[in-house]
Amino acid sequence: MTAVDERPATPASAPRRRPNRALALLRNSWRQLTSMRTALVLLFLLAIAAIPGSVLPQRGISPEKVNEYFVEHPDLAPRLDQIGAFEVFSSIWFSAIYLLLFTSLIGCITPRLRDHVRALRAKPPAAPKRLDRLPQHTVLAAPAGGTAAIVEVLRRRRWRVTVRGNEVSAEKGYLKESGNLLFHSSLIVVLVGVALGSWYGWHGNRLLVAGAENAFCNTRQQYAEAQLGPQVESGDLPAFCLTLDAFQARFLDTGQPEFFNATVSVEEPGQATRTADFSVNSPLRLDGANVYLLGHGYAPIIRYTDRYGRSQTSTTPFLTTGDMGLTSEGLAAFPDANLDPKTGKRDPNLQMAFTGLYLPTAPDSAPYVRSQYPTERNPVLNLVAYRGNLGLDAGIPGSVYQLDQRQVQTGRVKQVGDKLLKQGETWKLDDGSRLEFLGTKRYITLSVRHDPGSGLLLVACGVLLVGLMGSLFGRRRRVFFRVTPAGSADPASATTTAGSSLVEAGGLPRTDYPGFADEFAQLVAAISGDERSDERAGTERDGSDRAGTREGTD
């Protein structure tokens, strides 16, 4: 008979379905993006992209350093600014790497998490037919109780056990994959915490001089520099006011700092004024903001009496130059000096300014350019006087700590003298005006911050470390036991045994695990009932643990 093909004939004119190239491209691109290799590459790129943010000054942290960089590198700085090198962490290219890494991690972890949950719920696989082909294999006499005794030993050692007739399958070490997934999941949470802090966080820096007249209230206008997140408005800032009451600093004989503490009065809506202390490593925690102590210095108190007898007092912070002795430099400007009492008008060409150095502990002899100790043991104010148009009426923004050198170069401001003053001394200038050095006040530099993602970051980093430990020390492995009844063929020698039953055992490490052979030998010894062998193996294991190894543990 001839076989007849009963399948329906395909019409010759039926069109062939063409694959959608756009869909195939998207599918392949998604597979490449969500691969672990791509995630590692993006993580490496993110680390490289963060290097300019730690090397170059950033506008959100230190805008004055950015201005100094522009002055020192007039050709390079504008080019770096075009690519966002001074705002790295808010630049488009850094955000692109950040979002791609976020997407890649989610796409990479999701299928692995699903597979891992399935593996946890599944039973250990059945024993292979040829246990002698496994890396670890042995044959031993069956213990009293048969498979029940084997199961008891395995469960006592925290193995997942499944019994199939005369076969026992057990596995252990899922902590490695669990730790791996926990590590990568925590990394995603870290990225979420950083995003929350960037969107809903804010920070600002403020220099606060001691005294009730220098109180600071939390408004954007009172910050020297401030940066608000995209989702934060100026009206969202919490309301509070701070007044610096006292500042204590203690130094070693070498000038190294030993102790800092600031005492402030805190005023919050609906609450009585309270006194609080905080230091460098212990910030002041308020409702909706944390106040950090960044630095400290001195603000000389200078009283200037102009040619008409009108006195003005300036308490101007002098910024430290960075040396250990707290040598400070600054500017005391008097733009309203020499107001003619007859006409009530001010001559802009008679404005006064004094620049110079403040030395808390001046040397006994010249040059007086550097302080020898950070506390006030021999305070000296080394000043240079300038007279002329300071350029403050032009409306051009400038530093309140430095004299505009353009006015000096054009001759609008001229130097009229210099003087070294000790506390309480008076300097009489050429036009009959006088300058008195009355003393100093302490000031502190504050950083006020609010980061809603900081708590999430702390928890995520802790879980990340736990997951990393599990990933590093977890070892996945499997063991199998087959009980052969008495009088059956010996699986090792293919001969007949007329005595007691035998147990054929095999072990397989699923990952690189040099200590698996010892663990397998200890497990076999425990099942065979050789207490001395088991005790000796346990002693060796304890000794290796004391030596710092973690073999054979989850």
C-alpha positions, 0 to 999 in steps of 0.5 A, spaced: 500 500 500 502 507 498 501 511 504 497 518 502 499 524 505 493 527 508 496 534 510 492 540 507 496 543 501 499 550 502 497 554 497 502 556 492 500 563 492 500 564 500 505 570 502 510 569 507 510 572 513 516 577 514 519 579 521 518 586 524 525 589 523 523 595 528 520 590 533 526 585 532 531 591 533 527 593 540 527 586 542 535 585 541 536 592 544 532 590 550 536 584 551 543 587 550 541 593 555 538 588 561 544 583 560 549 583 566 555 585 562 551 591 560 550 593 567 557 592 569 559 596 564 554 602 566 556 601 573 564 602 571 562 608 566 558 611 572 564 611 577 568 614 571 563 619 570 563 621 578 571 623 577 570 630 575 565 631 580 570 629 586 576 633 582 573 639 580 569 644 584 562 644 584 557 650 583 552 646 588 557 645 593 562 651 593 561 656 588 566 661 590 571 655 588 568 655 581 569 662 580 577 661 582 577 656 577 575 660 572 580 666 574 586 661 574 584 657 568 580 662 563 581 658 557 579 651 560 574 653 564 569 655 559 570 649 555 569 645 561 563 649 563 559 647 556 559 640 558 557 640 565 563 639 568 562 644 574 555 641 575 557 633 574 551 630 578 546 634 575 548 634 568 545 630 562 550 625 561 551 623 568 543 622 568 543 618 562 548 613 565 544 613 571 537 612 568 540 606 563 544 603 569 537 603 573 533 600 567 539 595 566 539 593 573 531 592 574 531 588 567 537 584 569 534 582 576 527 581 575 528 574 571 533 572 575 529 573 581 523 569 578 527 563 577 530 563 584 523 563 587 522 557 583 528 554 585 527 555 592 520 552 591 522 546 587 524 540 590 532 537 590 532 533 583 533 526 583 539 522 584 543 520 577 543 513 575 551 513 576 553 516 582 560 514 581 561 519 576 560 525 580 566 529 583 565 526 590 563 518 591 563 513 596 560 507 598 558 505 606 554 501 610 547 503 611 546 506 618 540 503 622 534 506 620 536 506 613 533 513 609 530 515 615 537 516 619 540 519 613 534 524 613 535 526 620 543 527 619 542 532 613 536 536 616 540 537 622 546 540 618 540 544 615 540 541 608 534 541 604 532 534 603 527 530 599 526 522 599 524 518 593 523 511 595 530 508 597 534 515 594 535 521 598 537 528 595 539 534 598 541 541 596 544 547 600 547 553 599 541 558 596 544 563 600 549 565 594 544 567 589 539 570 595 545 574 597 547 576 589 540 578 588 539 582 595 546 585 593 543 588 586 536 589 589 539 594 594 543 597 589 537 599 585 534 602 592 540 606 593 539 609 586 532 610 588 534 614 594 539 618 591 534 620 586 529 622 592 535 626 595 536 630 588 529 631 587 526 633 594 532 635 597 535 641 598 542 644 602 545 651 603 551 654 606 551 660 611 557 663 615 554 665 622 557 670 626 556 670 634 551 675 637 543 676 637 544 682 631 547 676 627 541 671 627 540 667 621 533 665 619 532 659 614 530 663 608 533 662 601 535 669 601 540 669 607 544 663 604 551 665 601 549 659 596 543 654 596 540 649 591 533 646 591 531 640 588 526 640 582 520 639 586 522 644 592 520 651 592 523 657 597 516 656 601 517 649 602 523 650 607 522 649 614 521 655 619 527 656 624 532 661 626 539 660 629 543 665 634 550 663 635 551 664 643 558 661 644 563 657 640 569 653 644 575 650 640 581 646 643 587 645 640 593 640 641 600 644 642 602 642 635 595 646 633 591 640 631 584 641 632 582 636 638 575 639 640 569 643 637 562 645 640 557 650 638 552 653 642 546 656 639 539 658 640 534 655 636 527 658 635 521 654 631 514 656 630 510 654 636 515 652 641 519 656 646 526 658 644 531 653 646 539 652 647 542 646 643 549 644 642 552 641 636 559 639 633 563 636 627 561 629 628 554 630 631 549 635 627 544 639 630 537 635 628 531 640 627 524 638 624 525 638 616 533 639 616 540 638 619 545 643 621 552 641 620 558 644 623 563 645 617 568 650 619 570 656 624 574 663 624 574 670 627 571 676 625 575 682 627 571 688 630 573 695 627 570 702 628 572 707 623 571 715 624 571 719 618 573 726 617 566 729 619 567 725 626 561 720 624 563 713 627 561 706 623 562 699 626 564 693 622 564 686 624 566 682 618 568 675 618 575 674 615 576 667 611 582 662 613 587 661 608 588 654 610 594 654 614 594 650 621 594 657 625 588 660 622 591 666 619 585 669 616 584 675 610 578 679 609 575 686 607 572 691 611 568 696 607 565 703 609 561 705 603 557 710 607 563 714 610 565 721 609 557 723 608 557 731 608 553 733 614 552 740 611 549 737 604 547 730 606 550 728 600 556 722 599 562 723 595 563 716 592 570 718 591 571 718 599 569 711 600 573 707 605 576 700 605 581 696 609 584 689 607 589 685 610 590 679 615 588 677 622 593 673 626 590 670 632 597 669 634 602 673 631 610 672 631 614 676 635 618 680 629 616 681 622 614 678 617 607 678 620 604 674 615 602 667 618 599 666 625 603 661 629 597 658 633 590 658 632 587 661 638 588 668 640 595 669 644 597 675 641 592 677 636 594 682 631 591 685 625 595 687 619 591 692 615 592 696 608 587 702 607 584 704 600 580 710 599 576 712 592 570 709 589 569 702 591 564 700 585 559 698 590 554 703 586 554 699 579 550 694 581 555 689 579 555 682 583 562 682 587 565 678 593 564 681 600 571 678 602 575 681 597 576 688 594 575 689 587 582 689 583 579 692 577 577 699 581 585 699 583 587 698 576 583 703 573 586 708 579 579 709 582 581 706 588 588 708 591 592 705 597 593 711 602 597 707 608 598 700 612 598 699 619 599 693 624 594 694 630 594 690 636 587 689 640 585 696 643 590 700 638 588 706 634 590 708 627 590 715 625 589 716 617 592 722 613 585 725 612 584 725 620 579 719 620 581 714 625 580 706 625 580 702 632 581 695 632 576 693 638 576 686 638 573 679 635 567 675 635 567 668 633 563 665 627 562 658 624 560 656 617 554 652 617 551 647 612 543 646 612 541 640 609 535 636 608 535 629 604 529 625 604 533 619 601 538 618 607 534 613 611 533 609 605 540 609 603 542 607 610 538 601 610 539 599 603 547 600 604 546 595 610 542 590 606 547 591 600 553 589 605 549 583 608 547 581 601 554 581 599 557 577 604 552 572 602 554 572 595 561 571 597 561 566 602 555 562 600 556 555 596 551 551 593 552 544 593 548 537 592 549 530 595 545 524 593 544 517 597 542 511 594 540 505 599 541 498 596 538 492 600 542 486 602 543 481 597 543 486 591 548 488 587 554 492 590 554 498 586 561 499 586 564 492 585 557 489 581 558 483 586 552 480 590 552 482 598 549 477 602 550 481 609 547 488 611 545 494 606 549 499 603 549 506 601 552 509 595 553 516 596 555 522 591 556 529 591 556 535 586 558 542 588 554 547 583 560 553 584 567 553 585 568 550 592 575 547 594 572 545 601 567 541 599 571 534 599 572 535 606 565 537 608 562 531 604 567 526 608 564 529 614 557 528 612 559 521 610 562 520 617 556 522 620 551 518 617 556 512 617 556 513 625 563 513 625 563 518 631 571 518 632 572 520 625 566 525 625 569 528 632 576 529 628 573 532 622 569 537 627 576 539 630 579 540 624 573 544 621 573 548 628 581 549 627 580 552 620 575 556 622 579 559 627 584 560 622 579 564 618 576 560 613 569 559 612 569 552 608 563 548 609 558 553 612 553 557 609 
